[in-house]
Amino acid sequence: MWLECGIDKTEKVKVEKTYVPKGQTTSEWYLIDAAGEPLGRLATQIAALLVGKHRPDYTPGVVLGDHVVVINAAQVSINPTRQNEKVYYHHSGYPGGMKAVKITRQMVIKPEAVIYSAVRGMLPKNKLTDRYMSNLKVYAGPEHPHAAQNPKPLME
């Protein structure tokens, strides 16, 4: 029966191996100007850079070490409907300790937290999330202390 179909049972099947980068991989630094950019689209770009999906040696489950520096976080564009409805919740740990902050208030208090929260929501929910987030640096103004790493501006 096998010979009738043209299949030889004695033939070995070649198995492709999964590529896993070994040793030291080179990490890149990227600079993103958030002024006037929509929050959600900016967060998806940042999440893809942190995970490493833009790299030819991308492997799921491996942190490749790319860093992203975001400047002008206070000038990010937010949808007017979102400004009225989006609320950030956190709990103090005590009974009745639920706190709520609207996005407009959060942009005044700490605009970096808005971008951190949006990017964190776009990353996979696993043990690597904290390692990805440690490679994200967000600043409200145009100045940042990472000039020595020579970050490349991201071209959209």
DSSP file (Angstrom, degrees, kcal/mol; ACC not computed):
  #  RESIDUE AA STRUCTURE BP1 BP2  ACC     N-H-->O    O-->H-N    N-H-->O    O-->H-N    TCO  KAPPA ALPHA  PHI   PSI    X-CA   Y-CA   Z-CA
    1    1 A M     >        0   0    0      0, 0.0     4,-1.2     0, 0.0     6,-0.2   0.000 360.0 360.0 360.0 -42.6    0.0    0.0    0.0
    2    2 A W  T  4> +     0   0    0      1,-0.2     5,-1.9     2,-0.2     4,-0.5   0.895 360.0  49.9 -65.1 -38.7    2.8    2.5    0.9
    3    3 A L  T >45S+     0   0    0      1,-0.2     3,-0.6     2,-0.2    -1,-0.2   0.812 103.6  59.8 -71.2 -28.5    4.6    1.8   -2.4
    4    4 A E  T 345S+     0   0    0      1,-0.2    -1,-0.2     2,-0.1    -2,-0.2   0.861 105.3  49.1 -65.9 -34.8    1.4    2.3   -4.4
    5    5 A C  T 3<5S-     0   0    0     -4,-1.2    -1,-0.2    -3,-0.2    -2,-0.2   0.557 117.5-111.8 -81.6  -8.0    1.1    5.9   -3.1
    6    6 A G  T < 5S+     0   0    0     -3,-0.6     2,-0.5    -4,-0.5    -3,-0.2   0.598  76.5 129.6  87.7  11.2    4.7    6.7   -3.9
    7    7 A I      < -     0   0    0     -5,-1.9     2,-0.6    -6,-0.2    -1,-0.3  -0.874  47.4-150.8-104.7 128.4    5.8    6.9   -0.2
    8    8 A D    >   -     0   0    0     -2,-0.5     3,-1.3     1,-0.1    -5,-0.0  -0.875   2.7-155.8 -99.9 120.9    8.8    5.0    1.0
    9    9 A K  T 3  S+     0   0    0     -2,-0.6    -1,-0.1     1,-0.3    -2,-0.0   0.731  91.8  60.3 -67.4 -22.3    8.5    3.9    4.7
   10   10 A T  T 3  S+     0   0    0      2,-0.1    -1,-0.3    -3,-0.0     2,-0.2   0.555  79.4 109.0 -83.9  -6.7   12.3    3.7    5.0
   11   11 A E    <   -     0   0    0     -3,-1.3     2,-0.2     1,-0.1    -4,-0.0  -0.516  69.1-128.6 -73.3 133.8   12.8    7.4    4.1
   12   12 A K        -     0   0    0     -2,-0.2     2,-0.5     1,-0.0    -1,-0.1  -0.586  15.3-130.2 -82.9 144.0   13.9    9.6    7.0
   13   13 A V        -     0   0    0     -2,-0.2     2,-0.5     2,-0.0    -1,-0.0  -0.819  16.7-132.9 -95.8 130.1   12.1   12.8    7.8
   14   14 A K        -     0   0    0     -2,-0.5     2,-0.5     1,-0.0    -1,-0.0  -0.712  18.8-153.1 -84.9 127.5   14.2   15.9    8.2
   15   15 A V        -     0   0    0     -2,-0.5     2,-0.3     0, 0.0    -1,-0.0  -0.880   9.4-135.7-104.9 127.0   13.2   17.9   11.3
   16   16 A E        -     0   0    0     -2,-0.5     2,-0.2     1,-0.0    -2,-0.0  -0.642  22.0-133.6 -79.3 135.4   13.8   21.6   11.3
   17   17 A K        -     0   0    0     -2,-0.3     2,-0.3     1,-0.1    -1,-0.0  -0.599  18.8-110.3 -88.8 149.8   15.3   22.8   14.6
   18   18 A T        -     0   0    0     -2,-0.2     2,-0.5     1,-0.0    -1,-0.1  -0.636  31.8-126.0 -78.2 133.7   14.0   25.9   16.4
   19   19 A Y        +     0   0    0     -2,-0.3    -1,-0.0     2,-0.0     0, 0.0  -0.697  30.4 177.8 -83.5 126.3   16.5   28.8   16.4
   20   20 A V        -     0   0    0     -2,-0.5     2,-0.2    39,-0.1    38,-0.1  -0.988  31.2-122.7-127.1 120.3   17.4   30.2   19.8
   21   21 A P        -     0   0    0      0, 0.0     2,-0.3     0, 0.0     4,-0.1  -0.434  31.5-160.9 -65.1 129.8   19.9   33.0   19.9
   22   22 A K        +     0   0    0     -2,-0.2     2,-0.1     2,-0.1     0, 0.0  -0.815  47.1   5.8-111.3 151.5   22.8   32.0   22.1
   23   23 A G  S    S-     0   0    0     -2,-0.3     2,-0.5     2,-0.0     0, 0.0  -0.378 111.7 -12.3  80.1-158.4   25.4   34.3   23.8
   24   24 A Q        -     0   0    0     -2,-0.1     2,-0.3     0, 0.0    -2,-0.1  -0.684  60.7-161.9 -85.3 121.2   25.3   38.0   23.8
   25   25 A T        -     0   0    0     -2,-0.5     2,-0.4    -4,-0.1    -2,-0.0  -0.773  27.7-108.5 -97.2 149.6   22.8   39.7   21.4
   26   26 A T        -     0   0    0     -2,-0.3     2,-0.4     1,-0.0    40,-0.1  -0.618  31.2-145.9 -79.1 131.9   23.3   43.3   20.5
   27   27 A S        -     0   0    0     -2,-0.4     2,-0.3    38,-0.1    39,-0.2  -0.808   8.5-150.3-100.5 140.1   20.7   45.6   22.0
   28   28 A E        -     0   0    0     -2,-0.4    39,-3.0   123,-0.0     2,-0.5  -0.757   4.7-141.9-105.0 152.3   19.5   48.7   20.2
   29   29 A W  E     -a   67   0A   0     -2,-0.3   123,-3.0   121,-0.2     2,-0.4  -0.970  18.0-166.4-114.2 129.0   18.2   51.9   21.7
   30   30 A Y  E     -ab  68 152A   0     37,-2.2    39,-3.3    -2,-0.5     2,-0.5  -0.924   8.9-151.1-118.5 141.9   15.3   53.6   20.0
   31   31 A L  E     -ab  69 153A   0    121,-3.0   123,-2.5    -2,-0.4     2,-0.4  -0.955  13.6-172.9-113.2 125.7   14.0   57.2   20.6
   32   32 A I  E     -a   70   0A   0     37,-2.9    39,-2.6    -2,-0.5     2,-0.7  -0.978  16.0-148.7-122.3 128.5   10.3   57.9   20.1
   33   33 A D  E     -a   71   0A   0     -2,-0.4    39,-0.2   121,-0.2    37,-0.1  -0.868   9.9-169.6 -94.4 115.6    8.8   61.4   20.2
   34   34 A A    >   +     0   0    0     37,-2.6     3,-1.7    -2,-0.7    43,-0.4   0.442  39.8 129.9 -86.9  -0.5    5.2   61.1   21.5
   35   35 A A  T 3  S-     0   0    0      1,-0.3    41,-0.2    36,-0.2    38,-0.1  -0.384  87.5  -7.4 -62.4 118.9    4.1   64.6   20.7
   36   36 A G  T 3  S+     0   0    0     39,-2.6    -1,-0.3     1,-0.3    40,-0.2   0.432 100.3 132.4  78.6   0.0    0.9   64.5   18.8
   37   37 A E    <   -     0   0    0     -3,-1.7    40,-2.6    38,-0.1    -1,-0.3  -0.631  65.2-107.3 -85.2 141.1    0.9   60.7   18.4
   38   38 A P  B  >  -d   77   0B   0      0, 0.0     4,-2.2     0, 0.0     5,-0.2  -0.452  27.2-129.6 -65.1 139.1   -2.3   58.7   19.3
   39   39 A L  H  > S+     0   0    0     38,-1.8     4,-2.3     1,-0.2     5,-0.1   0.899 101.9  46.7 -60.3 -46.9   -1.8   56.8   22.5
   40   40 A G  H  > S+     0   0    0      2,-0.2     4,-1.9     1,-0.2    -1,-0.2   0.904 113.7  46.6 -66.7 -42.6   -2.9   53.4   21.3
   41   41 A R  H  > S+     0   0    0      1,-0.2     4,-1.8     2,-0.2    -1,-0.2   0.880 113.3  50.4 -67.7 -37.0   -0.9   53.4   18.1
   42   42 A L  H  X S+     0   0    0     -4,-2.2     4,-2.3     1,-0.2    -2,-0.2   0.915 109.2  51.6 -64.2 -42.9    2.1   54.6   20.0
   43   43 A A  H  X S+     0   0    0     -4,-2.3     4,-2.5     1,-0.2    -2,-0.2   0.867 107.8  51.5 -65.0 -37.2    1.7   51.8   22.6
   44   44 A T  H  X S+     0   0    0     -4,-1.9     4,-2.0     2,-0.2    -1,-0.2   0.897 110.6  48.6 -68.0 -38.5    1.5   49.1   19.9
   45   45 A Q  H  X S+     0   0    0     -4,-1.8     4,-1.9     2,-0.2    -2,-0.2   0.923 113.3  47.0 -64.1 -44.1    4.7   50.3   18.3
   46   46 A I  H  X S+     0   0    0     -4,-2.3     4,-2.5     1,-0.2    -2,-0.2   0.914 111.2  51.3 -64.5 -43.1    6.5   50.4   21.6
   47   47 A A  H  X S+     0   0    0     -4,-2.5     4,-2.2     1,-0.2     5,-0.2   0.897 109.3  50.4 -62.3 -40.7    5.3   47.0   22.6
   48   48 A A  H  X>S+     0   0    0     -4,-2.0     5,-1.8     1,-0.2     4,-1.6   0.883 111.6  48.6 -65.5 -37.5    6.5   45.5   19.3
   49   49 A L  H  <5S+     0   0    0     -4,-1.9    -2,-0.2     2,-0.2    17,-0.2   0.912 111.2  49.5 -67.3 -42.2    9.9   47.0   19.8
   50   50 A L  H  <5S+     0   0    0     -4,-2.5    15,-0.3     1,-0.2    14,-0.3   0.888 112.9  46.1 -65.9 -39.0   10.2   45.8   23.4
   51   51 A V  H  <5S-     0   0    0     -4,-2.2    13,-0.3    -5,-0.2    -1,-0.2   0.819 111.4-123.9 -73.3 -30.2    9.2   42.2   22.4
   52   52 A G  T ><5 +     0   0    0     -4,-1.6     3,-1.6    -5,-0.2    -3,-0.2   0.683  61.3 144.0  98.2  21.2   11.6   42.3   19.5
   53   53 A K  T 3 < +     0   0    0     -5,-1.8    -4,-0.1     1,-0.3     5,-0.1   0.651  68.9  61.8 -69.3 -13.3    9.2   41.5   16.6
   54   54 A H  T 3  S+     0   0    0     -6,-0.5    -1,-0.3    -5,-0.1    -5,-0.1   0.566  88.3  91.4 -85.6  -9.3   11.1   43.9   14.3
   55   55 A R  S X  S-     0   0    0     -3,-1.6     3,-1.2     1,-0.1     9,-0.0  -0.602  74.5-136.5 -91.9 146.2   14.3   41.9   14.6
   56   56 A P  T 3  S+     0   0    0      0, 0.0    -1,-0.1     0, 0.0    -3,-0.0   0.750 106.4  54.3 -70.0 -21.8   15.4   39.1   12.2
   57   57 A D  T 3  S+     0   0    0     -5,-0.1     2,-0.1     2,-0.1    -4,-0.1   0.057  78.6 149.2 -98.5  26.1   16.5   37.0   15.2
   58   58 A Y    <   +     0   0    0     -3,-1.2    -6,-0.1    -5,-0.1    -5,-0.1  -0.369  18.9 176.5 -61.6 131.6   13.2   37.3   17.0
   59   59 A T    >   -     0   0    0      3,-0.3     3,-1.6    -2,-0.1     5,-0.1  -0.988  32.4-116.5-136.7 127.0   12.4   34.2   19.1
   60   60 A P  T 3  S+     0   0    0      0, 0.0     3,-0.1     0, 0.0    -8,-0.0  -0.374 100.7  24.1 -61.6 138.6    9.3   34.0   21.3
   61   61 A G  T 3  S+     0   0    0      1,-0.2     2,-0.5   -10,-0.1   -10,-0.0   0.516  99.4 104.6  86.5   4.9   10.2   33.7   25.0
   62   62 A V    <   -     0   0    0     -3,-1.6     2,-0.7   -11,-0.2    -3,-0.3  -0.981  64.1-141.5-122.3 124.7   13.6   35.4   24.6
   63   63 A V        -     0   0    0     -2,-0.5   -12,-0.1     1,-0.2   -11,-0.1  -0.756  14.0-168.7 -83.8 115.9   14.2   39.0   25.8
   64   64 A L        -     0   0    0     -2,-0.7    -1,-0.2   -14,-0.3   -13,-0.1   0.616  35.6-119.6 -86.6 -13.5   16.5   40.4   23.2
   65   65 A G        +     0   0    0    -15,-0.3     2,-0.2     1,-0.3   -38,-0.1   0.643  51.2 158.5  92.2  14.9   17.3   43.6   25.1
   66   66 A D        -     0   0    0    -16,-0.3     2,-0.3   -17,-0.2    -1,-0.3  -0.534  27.3-149.3 -72.4 140.2   16.1   46.4   22.9
   67   67 A H  E     -a   29   0A   0    -39,-3.0   -37,-2.2    -2,-0.2     2,-0.4  -0.848   6.5-157.3-111.8 146.5   15.4   49.6   24.9
   68   68 A V  E     -ac  30 136A   0     67,-2.4    69,-2.8    -2,-0.3     2,-0.5  -0.991   1.9-164.9-126.9 127.5   12.9   52.3   24.0
   69   69 A V  E     -ac  31 137A   0    -39,-3.3   -37,-2.9    -2,-0.4     2,-0.5  -0.959   8.3-165.1-111.5 122.4   13.1   55.9   25.2
   70   70 A V  E     -ac  32 138A   0     67,-3.2    69,-2.6    -2,-0.5     2,-0.3  -0.929   7.0-173.7-111.1 126.5    9.9   57.9   24.9
   71   71 A I  E     +a   33   0A   0    -39,-2.6   -37,-2.6    -2,-0.5   -36,-0.2  -0.766  61.4  31.1-114.6 164.1   10.0   61.7   25.2
   72   72 A N    >   +     0   0    0     69,-2.0     3,-1.3    -2,-0.3    68,-0.2   0.880  63.2 158.7  58.5  43.6    7.2   64.4   25.3
   73   73 A A  G >   +     0   0    0     66,-2.0     3,-1.2    68,-0.3    67,-0.2   0.767  66.6  64.9 -66.3 -25.1    4.8   62.0   27.0
   74   74 A A  G 3  S+     0   0    0     66,-1.4    -1,-0.3     1,-0.2    67,-0.1   0.657  99.4  53.3 -71.9 -14.5    2.8   65.0   28.2
   75   75 A Q  G <  S+     0   0    0     -3,-1.3   -39,-2.6    65,-0.3    -1,-0.2   0.180  76.4 132.8-107.2  16.9    1.9   65.9   24.6
   76   76 A V    <   -     0   0    0     -3,-1.2     2,-0.4   -41,-0.2   -41,-0.1  -0.397  60.2-114.6 -68.7 146.5    0.5   62.5   23.6
   77   77 A S  B     -d   38   0B   0    -40,-2.6   -38,-1.8   -43,-0.4     2,-0.4  -0.687  32.3-170.9 -87.3 131.3   -2.8   62.7   21.7
   78   78 A I        -     0   0    0     -2,-0.4     5,-0.1   -40,-0.2   -42,-0.0  -0.977  30.2-107.5-124.8 135.9   -5.9   61.1   23.4
   79   79 A N     >  -     0   0    0     -2,-0.4     4,-2.1     1,-0.1     3,-0.1  -0.332  26.4-128.5 -58.1 135.6   -9.3   60.6   21.9
   80   80 A P  H  > S+     0   0    0      0, 0.0     4,-1.2     0, 0.0    -1,-0.1   0.859 110.2  51.7 -58.7 -36.0  -11.9   63.1   23.3
   81   81 A T  H  > S+     0   0    0      1,-0.2     4,-1.4     2,-0.2     3,-0.4   0.911 109.5  50.3 -64.7 -40.7  -14.3   60.2   24.1
   82   82 A R  H  > S+     0   0    0      1,-0.2     4,-2.9     2,-0.2    21,-0.3   0.863 103.6  59.7 -65.1 -36.1  -11.5   58.4   25.9
   83   83 A Q  H  < S+     0   0    0     -4,-2.1    21,-0.5     1,-0.2    -1,-0.2   0.843 109.9  42.7 -62.2 -32.7  -10.7   61.6   27.9
   84   84 A N  H  < S+     0   0    0     -4,-1.2    -1,-0.2    -3,-0.4    -2,-0.2   0.782 126.2  29.8 -82.4 -27.4  -14.2   61.5   29.4
   85   85 A E  H  < S+     0   0    0     -4,-1.4     2,-0.2    -5,-0.1    -2,-0.2   0.762  87.5 100.7-108.1 -29.6  -14.5   57.8   30.1
   86   86 A K     <  +     0   0    0     -4,-2.9    17,-1.8    -5,-0.2     2,-0.4  -0.429  44.9 176.9 -71.2 127.5  -11.0   56.3   30.8
   87   87 A V  E     -E  102   0C   0     -2,-0.2     2,-0.5    15,-0.2    15,-0.2  -0.996  21.1-145.8-131.7 134.2  -10.4   55.8   34.5
   88   88 A Y  E     -E  101   0C   0     13,-3.2    13,-2.5    -2,-0.4     2,-0.4  -0.876  19.5-161.2 -99.1 129.7   -7.3   54.2   36.2
   89   89 A Y  E     +E  100   0C   0     -2,-0.5     2,-0.3    11,-0.2    11,-0.2  -0.863  15.9 165.4-111.4 143.9   -8.0   52.2   39.4
   90   90 A H  E     -E   99   0C   0      9,-1.9     9,-3.3    -2,-0.4     2,-0.4  -0.977  23.6-137.5-149.6 157.8   -5.7   51.2   42.1
   91   91 A H  E     -E   98   0C   0     -2,-0.3     7,-0.2     7,-0.2    -2,-0.0  -0.934   6.6-149.7-122.2 138.6   -6.2   49.8   45.6
   92   92 A S        -     0   0    0      5,-1.7    -1,-0.1    -2,-0.4     6,-0.1   0.673  46.8-112.9 -78.4 -17.5   -4.3   50.8   48.8
   93   93 A G  S    S+     0   0    0      1,-0.4     5,-0.1     4,-0.1    -1,-0.0   0.327  85.4 103.8  99.4  -7.0   -4.7   47.4   50.3
   94   94 A Y  S >  S-     0   0    0      1,-0.1     3,-2.0     3,-0.1    -1,-0.4  -0.724  87.3 -83.3-103.9 156.8   -7.0   48.6   53.1
   95   95 A P  T 3  S+     0   0    0      0, 0.0    -1,-0.1     0, 0.0     0, 0.0  -0.366 119.6  12.7 -58.5 132.2  -10.8   48.2   53.3
   96   96 A G  T 3  S+     0   0    0      1,-0.1     0, 0.0    -2,-0.1     0, 0.0   0.686  91.2 129.9  75.3  18.0  -12.4   50.9   51.2
   97   97 A G    <   +     0   0    0     -3,-2.0    -5,-1.7     2,-0.1     2,-0.4   0.162  22.1 131.8 -94.6  19.5   -9.1   51.8   49.7
   98   98 A M  E     -E   91   0C   0     -7,-0.2     2,-0.4    -6,-0.1    -7,-0.2  -0.589  37.1-167.8 -74.1 126.1  -10.2   51.8   46.0
   99   99 A K  E     -E   90   0C   0     -9,-3.3    -9,-1.9    -2,-0.4     2,-0.4  -0.899   6.2-163.3-115.7 145.0   -8.9   54.9   44.3
  100  100 A A  E     -E   89   0C   0     -2,-0.4     2,-0.4   -11,-0.2   -11,-0.2  -0.995   6.1-176.8-131.2 133.5   -9.9   56.2   40.8
  101  101 A V  E     -E   88   0C   0    -13,-2.5   -13,-3.2    -2,-0.4     2,-0.1  -0.995  22.3-132.4-131.0 126.3   -8.1   58.7   38.7
  102  102 A K  E  >  -E   87   0C   0     -2,-0.4     4,-2.3   -15,-0.2   -15,-0.2  -0.376  25.6-114.7 -72.7 157.6   -9.4   60.0   35.3
  103  103 A I  H  > S+     0   0    0    -17,-1.8     4,-2.1   -21,-0.3     5,-0.1   0.829 115.0  57.0 -65.4 -32.6   -7.0   60.1   32.4
  104  104 A T  H  > S+     0   0    0    -21,-0.5     4,-0.9   -18,-0.3    -1,-0.2   0.908 110.7  43.9 -65.1 -40.0   -7.2   63.9   32.2
  105  105 A R  H  > S+     0   0    0      1,-0.2     4,-2.6     2,-0.2     3,-0.4   0.882 111.7  53.6 -69.8 -38.6   -6.0   64.2   35.8
  106  106 A Q  H  X S+     0   0    0     -4,-2.3     4,-2.5     1,-0.2     7,-0.2   0.864 103.4  56.7 -65.1 -35.3   -3.4   61.5   35.3
  107  107 A M  H  < S+     0   0    0     -4,-2.1    -1,-0.2     1,-0.2    -2,-0.2   0.807 112.0  43.3 -65.6 -28.6   -2.0   63.5   32.4
  108  108 A V  H  < S+     0   0    0     -4,-0.9    -2,-0.2    -3,-0.4    -1,-0.2   0.905 121.4  38.2 -79.4 -45.0   -1.5   66.4   34.7
  109  109 A I  H  < S-     0   0    0     -4,-2.6    -2,-0.2     1,-0.2    -3,-0.2   0.977 140.3 -10.5 -71.8 -57.6   -0.1   64.5   37.7
  110  110 A K    >X  +     0   0    0     -4,-2.5     3,-1.0    -5,-0.2     4,-0.6  -0.705  56.6 179.5-149.9  87.8    2.1   61.9   35.9
  111  111 A P  H >> S+     0   0    0      0, 0.0     4,-1.1     0, 0.0     3,-0.5   0.738  80.8  68.1 -66.7 -21.2    1.8   61.6   32.1
  112  112 A E  H 3> S+     0   0    0      1,-0.2     4,-2.4     2,-0.2     5,-0.2   0.868  92.7  59.6 -63.6 -34.8    4.5   58.8   32.1
  113  113 A A  H <> S+     0   0    0     -3,-1.0     4,-2.4     1,-0.2    -1,-0.2   0.794  98.0  58.9 -65.9 -28.6    2.1   56.5   33.9
  114  114 A V  H <X S+     0   0    0     -4,-0.6     4,-2.0    -3,-0.5    -1,-0.2   0.928 110.3  41.5 -66.3 -44.5   -0.4   56.7   31.0
  115  115 A I  H  X S+     0   0    0     -4,-1.1     4,-2.6     2,-0.2     5,-0.3   0.901 113.4  53.4 -71.0 -40.4    2.1   55.4   28.5
  116  116 A Y  H  X S+     0   0    0     -4,-2.4     4,-2.5     1,-0.2    -2,-0.2   0.931 111.3  46.9 -56.5 -45.9    3.4   52.8   30.9
  117  117 A S  H  X S+     0   0    0     -4,-2.4     4,-1.8     1,-0.2    -2,-0.2   0.900 112.5  48.6 -65.7 -41.6   -0.1   51.5   31.4
  118  118 A A  H  X S+     0   0    0     -4,-2.0     4,-0.8     2,-0.2    -1,-0.2   0.909 114.6  45.0 -65.9 -41.8   -1.0   51.5   27.7
  119  119 A V  H >X S+     0   0    0     -4,-2.6     3,-0.9     1,-0.2     4,-0.8   0.908 110.4  54.0 -69.2 -41.4    2.2   49.6   26.8
  120  120 A R  H >< S+     0   0    0     -4,-2.5     3,-0.7    -5,-0.3    -1,-0.2   0.876 105.7  54.2 -60.6 -37.2    1.9   47.1   29.6
  121  121 A G  H 3< S+     0   0    0     -4,-1.8    -1,-0.3     1,-0.2    -2,-0.2   0.743 107.8  50.7 -68.0 -22.7   -1.6   46.3   28.4
  122  122 A M  H << S+     0   0    0     -3,-0.9    -1,-0.2    -4,-0.8    -2,-0.2   0.547  94.7  87.8 -92.7  -8.4   -0.3   45.5   24.9
  123  123 A L  S << S-     0   0    0     -4,-0.8     6,-0.1    -3,-0.7   -75,-0.1  -0.529  92.9 -89.4 -86.4 156.9    2.5   43.2   26.1
  124  124 A P        -     0   0    0      0, 0.0     2,-1.5     0, 0.0    -1,-0.1  -0.361  37.4-119.5 -64.0 145.3    1.9   39.4   26.7
  125  125 A K  S    S+     0   0    0     -4,-0.1     2,-0.2     3,-0.1    -4,-0.0  -0.646  73.6  99.5 -90.0  83.7    0.7   38.5   30.1
  126  126 A N  S >  S-     0   0    0     -2,-1.5     3,-1.3     0, 0.0     4,-0.3  -0.788  90.6 -72.6-148.8-169.2    3.6   36.2   31.3
  127  127 A K  T 3  S+     0   0    0      1,-0.3     4,-0.4    -2,-0.2     3,-0.3   0.669 121.8  61.7 -70.5 -16.5    6.7   36.2   33.3
  128  128 A L  T 3> S+     0   0    0      1,-0.2     4,-2.4     2,-0.1    -1,-0.3   0.583  77.8  89.0 -85.5  -9.5    8.7   38.3   30.8
  129  129 A T  H <> S+     0   0    0     -3,-1.3     4,-2.6     1,-0.2    -1,-0.2   0.896  87.5  48.5 -58.2 -44.0    6.4   41.3   31.0
  130  130 A D  H  > S+     0   0    0     -3,-0.3     4,-1.4    -4,-0.3    -1,-0.2   0.854 110.7  51.6 -66.0 -33.9    8.4   42.9   33.8
  131  131 A R  H  4 S+     0   0    0     -4,-0.4     4,-0.5    -3,-0.2    -1,-0.2   0.882 111.0  48.0 -70.1 -37.4   11.6   42.4   31.9
  132  132 A Y  H >< S+     0   0    0     -4,-2.4     3,-1.4     1,-0.2    -2,-0.2   0.933 110.9  51.2 -64.0 -45.2   10.2   44.0   28.8
  133  133 A M  H >< S+     0   0    0     -4,-2.6     3,-1.5     1,-0.3    -1,-0.2   0.773  99.0  64.5 -67.3 -25.3    8.9   46.9   30.9
  134  134 A S  T 3< S+     0   0    0     -4,-1.4    -1,-0.3     1,-0.3    -2,-0.2   0.709  97.9  57.2 -70.0 -17.4   12.3   47.5   32.5
  135  135 A N  T <  S+     0   0    0     -3,-1.4   -67,-2.4    -4,-0.5     2,-0.5   0.358  89.6  91.7 -91.4   5.1   13.6   48.3   29.0
  136  136 A L  E <   -c   68   0A   0     -3,-1.5     2,-0.5   -69,-0.2   -67,-0.2  -0.893  52.7-176.0-104.8 125.8   11.0   51.2   28.6
  137  137 A K  E     -c   69   0A   0    -69,-2.8   -67,-3.2    -2,-0.5     2,-0.4  -0.985   5.1-173.5-121.3 122.5   12.0   54.7   29.7
  138  138 A V  E     -c   70   0A   0     -2,-0.5     2,-0.4   -69,-0.2   -67,-0.2  -0.956   3.4-175.5-122.8 134.8    9.4   57.4   29.5
  139  139 A Y        -     0   0    0    -69,-2.6   -66,-2.0    -2,-0.4   -65,-0.2  -0.988  24.5-143.4-131.7 139.0    9.9   61.1   30.1
  140  140 A A  S    S+     0   0    0     -2,-0.4   -66,-1.4   -68,-0.2   -65,-0.3   0.843  85.0  42.6 -69.3 -34.8    7.3   63.9   30.2
  141  141 A G  S    S-     0   0    0      2,-0.3   -69,-2.0   -69,-0.2   -68,-0.3  -0.306  97.4 -94.5-104.3-172.5    9.5   66.5   28.5
  142  142 A P  S    S+     0   0    0      0, 0.0     2,-0.3     0, 0.0   -71,-0.1   0.611  94.9  88.3 -81.1 -11.3   12.0   66.5   25.6
  143  143 A E        +     0   0    0      2,-0.0    -2,-0.3   -72,-0.0   -71,-0.1  -0.650  49.3 171.0 -91.2 144.7   15.1   65.9   27.8
  144  144 A H        -     0   0    0     -2,-0.3     3,-0.4   -73,-0.1   -73,-0.0  -0.987  36.1-132.5-147.3 150.5   16.3   62.4   28.7
  145  145 A P  S    S+     0   0    0      0, 0.0     3,-0.3     0, 0.0    -2,-0.0   0.169  86.9  87.5 -88.9  19.3   19.5   61.1   30.4
  146  146 A H    >   +     0   0    0      1,-0.2     3,-0.8     2,-0.1     4,-0.3  -0.017  44.1 115.6-109.3  30.4   20.2   58.4   27.8
  147  147 A A  G >   +     0   0    0     -3,-0.4     3,-1.3     1,-0.2    -1,-0.2   0.813  70.0  64.0 -67.6 -29.1   22.2   60.5   25.2
  148  148 A A  G 3  S+     0   0    0     -3,-0.3    -1,-0.2     1,-0.3    -2,-0.1   0.780  96.8  56.7 -66.7 -26.2   25.3   58.3   25.9
  149  149 A Q  G <  S-     0   0    0     -3,-0.8    -1,-0.3  -121,-0.0  -120,-0.2   0.562 103.3-136.6 -81.0  -7.2   23.5   55.2   24.5
  150  150 A N    <   -     0   0    0     -3,-1.3  -121,-0.2    -4,-0.3    -3,-0.1   0.959  21.7-150.8  53.3  64.0   23.0   57.1   21.2
  151  151 A P        -     0   0    0      0, 0.0  -121,-0.3     0, 0.0    -1,-0.1  -0.397   9.1-125.8 -69.0 140.9   19.3   56.1   20.7
  152  152 A K  E     -b   30   0A   0   -123,-3.0  -121,-3.0    -2,-0.1     2,-0.2  -0.706  24.4-116.7 -84.2 131.7   18.1   55.9   17.1
  153  153 A P  E     -b   31   0A   0      0, 0.0     2,-0.5     0, 0.0  -121,-0.2  -0.492  30.4-121.3 -66.6 136.0   15.0   58.0   16.3
  154  154 A L        -     0   0    0   -123,-2.5     2,-0.5    -2,-0.2  -121,-0.2  -0.678  21.4-146.8 -82.7 124.5   12.2   55.7   15.2
  155  155 A M              0   0    0     -2,-0.5  -123,-0.0     1,-0.1    -1,-0.0  -0.798 360.0 360.0 -91.9 125.3   11.0   56.5   11.7
  156  156 A E              0   0    0     -2,-0.5    -1,-0.1     0, 0.0    -2,-0.0   0.428 360.0 360.0 -95.2 360.0    7.2   55.9   11.2
